[in-house]
Amino acid sequence: MRVEMISEAAAFRERAGVFLGRDPLRHTVIATVVERAVGGGGERCGAVAFCVGAHRGRRGGWGGMYAGRGVYLGEVPGEAIAGLADAFAAAVPDAGAVEGAPADAHAFAERWSTERGEPVVGEFSSRLFRLGELVVPAVAGFARVATESDVALCAEWIAAFGAEAGGSGMEEEVVRARVGEGWLWLWEDGGETVSLAGLHPRSFGWRRIGPVYTPPAARGHGYASVLTAHLSQRGLADSDGVCLFTDLANPTSNKIYRAIGYEPVRDFVRYEFDRREA
C-alpha cells in the first residue's frame, strides 16, 4: 500500500472529501476535525496529521488523524492496516492511542505495540448512534447557551466527563473558544445549572452532540435527556442528521438516548499505549 501523510487539513479535504462524504456518519470524528481545522480552528485541534492511501489501485482517504487524542481510523482495508500503522508511527510517534472499528483498531494496536514496544494499557468501547424519531421528554427547566461567565464551570464539567468516560478534558482556553462559538449549552432548573451538552457545527451534512454531562448530585431527573433532545431539535434544523457517541460501559447513557429516539449504528474501540515502555 502507498501511504501519504498530509499535515494540511485543506489538502486532506481536497484529496479525501469524496471519501468522507460517501459515509459522513461513519467518519464523523475525522470530518469534524477536518472542517474545524479548515475553518481556522486548527490551533485548537492540536497537532494534526492526515493520511490518504492507495491500495490495489484504489485511492482513498482511509484516514486517520492525530489531534491531541491519538490516531482515529476511517475505513481501512484489513490488509492495509500494518502500512497505515507504520506511517503514523513515523509521522506522530507520540500519538499514544488509536480508535476505530473494533477489528481495525485491534490490528493497528497490535502492529503499533510490536513495532514500537508500547503495550496496550487501556481499552474503551463506544457506540455511535443516529437520531431516528425524536421524543422530547417533559422535564422541568430550560436550555440556554453557555456564556463567558460559564467557562470555568464548563471546563470543570468537561474534565469530569472525560474522567468518567476514560478520556481527557479540555484546556480552559479551548472551552472558552467553544463557548464563543456557541456550541456549549446548559440546562437550568430552579435557578441552578444542572447539565451540560455540546452541539458540534455541521460537518459533511451531519451534526454531532457531545459531550453530555450531568453532575452526580443532579442525576436521575432527566436533565441530560431533555438537553440532548433540545440540541437534537436545533441540529436537525440545518443538517442531514444528528448523531452522538455513548460509552458502552455506561448502561444509563445507552438507555436514555434510545428513549429519546437514537438508534445504534456501529461500535468503536479505543486502545491506549504505554509510552514509558518505548
Secondary structure, 3 states (H helix, E strand, C coil): CEEEEECCHHHHHHHHHHHHHHCCCCCHHHHHHHHHHHHHHHHHCCCCCEEEEEECCEEECCCCCECCCCEECCCCCHHHHHHHHHHHHHHCCCCCEEEECHHHHHHHHHHHHHHHCCCEEEEEEEEEEEECCCCCCCCCCEEEECCHHHHHHHHHHHHHHHHHHCCCCCCHHHHHHHHHHCCEEEEEECCEEEEEEEECCCECCEEEEEEEECCHHHCCCCHHHHHHHHHHHHHHCCCCEEEEEEECCCHHHHHHHHHCCEEEEEEEEEEEECHHHC
